[in-house]
Amino acid sequence: MIKLYEVDWGAEPFYWDVYDSQDNFLRVVEADELDDYLDTLRSDGVDFVLYTQDWYEYNLALGGAVS
């Protein structure tokens, strides 16, 4: 499971910090790279959660096919 946290501390454009399921930092994804990165996770069958600036809102997207 990959966790992506939206970071918007006045940065233009904002970006996402990416962590693994053990909360180890993996990388930064710029806002304009997000769609391609999520497509890669989906094609690799990796589950991910997006945490927006509201911190209470999240979306789970299953990377693999659901039977």
C-alpha positions in Angstrom: 0.0 0.0 0.0 1.3 3.4 -1.0 0.2 6.6 0.8 0.3 9.9 -0.9 -0.1 13.1 1.1 -1.0 16.4 -0.6 1.4 19.1 0.5 0.4 22.7 -0.1 2.4 25.1 2.0 2.2 27.9 -0.5 4.1 25.8 -3.1 3.2 26.5 -6.7 2.2 24.0 -7.8 1.5 21.8 -4.8 3.1 18.4 -4.6 2.6 15.0 -3.0 4.8 13.2 -0.5 4.8 9.4 -1.1 5.3 6.9 1.7 5.2 3.1 1.8 3.0 1.0 4.2 5.7 1.2 6.9 5.6 5.1 6.6 9.1 5.2 5.0 9.4 8.2 2.7 9.8 7.2 -1.0 9.6 10.3 -3.1 8.0 13.5 -4.1 5.5 13.6 -7.0 4.8 17.0 -8.5 1.1 17.9 -9.2 1.5 17.6 -12.9 3.1 14.1 -12.5 0.4 12.7 -10.3 -1.9 11.2 -13.0 1.0 9.4 -14.6 2.3 8.1 -11.3 -1.2 6.8 -10.3 -1.5 5.1 -13.7 1.8 3.4 -13.0 0.7 2.2 -9.6 -2.6 0.9 -11.1 -0.9 -1.0 -13.9 1.5 -2.5 -11.4 -1.4 -3.6 -9.2 -0.3 -1.4 -6.2 -3.0 -0.2 -3.9 -2.8 3.5 -2.8 -4.5 6.0 -0.6 -4.6 9.8 -1.3 -4.8 12.1 1.7 -5.8 15.6 0.7 -5.1 18.8 2.6 -8.3 18.2 4.6 -6.5 15.2 6.2 -9.9 13.7 6.9 -10.7 12.9 3.2 -9.1 10.0 1.6 -9.7 7.8 -1.5 -8.8 4.2 -1.8 -8.0 3.0 -5.3 -7.4 -0.7 -5.8 -4.5 -1.2 -8.2 -5.5 -4.8 -9.2 -8.6 -6.1 -10.8 -11.4 -6.9 -8.4 -13.2 -10.2 -8.9 
